[in-house]
């Protein structure tokens, strides 16, 4: 648990000035969070980390110059900090989560349900649908997943910033996996293990998923200039990489 008398120093990284401002202002309203600075892209953030000394970094995924994934690869060997990727529905962030390069993802869409369903289709991704602080607390205590999806197009009118603040507080300021009620903790952990075992049996690796998916959808995803540039620069050799390269070359 974080010391009660110490504020969490957060750095916000996003190339969108609107997103950067909204995230920073929302976090700064919490009495135990101090926003120590922002980065307008990953390169700017890398130059500021040593000076700002954040405890946690939030980062966008798709940014010009250096993506959020490449930012993580360069950051973590030098500064092993918790990083929360804040993203709309994005293929690469779930690849990173599935591969263990990212610990947690906050995502969403207009309803939150589409992003949740797509997230859970990935191997090793366990996403919960979160509308309010009670959802956040229960998901953390019972399911202890590694992603949450929120309905950004619903229920975020007057008081929406309060709901978002208390969702984050309920989820991130308590130890996970303790059960709710606590008397059922052991049974709930057994169900979680069973669910993870079942998913490992039915979830395929991304290479085979890509090869079996609709070609028009896959091509639409990989045609982006930022994706192609960052993918070719950073991709490791594996079945997923081979499948994407075949699509990019027109072989599929």
PyMOL commands that set and color helices and strands:
alter all, ss='L'
color gray80, all
select helices_A, chain A and resi 17-28+42-52+68-78+91-99+113-120+133-143+160-172+182-202+206-212+215-222+225-234+239-249
alter helices_A, ss='H'
color red, helices_A
select strands_A, chain A and resi 8-13+33-39+56-59+82-86+105-109+127-130+147-151
alter strands_A, ss='S'
color yellow, strands_A
deselect
rebuild
show_as cartoon
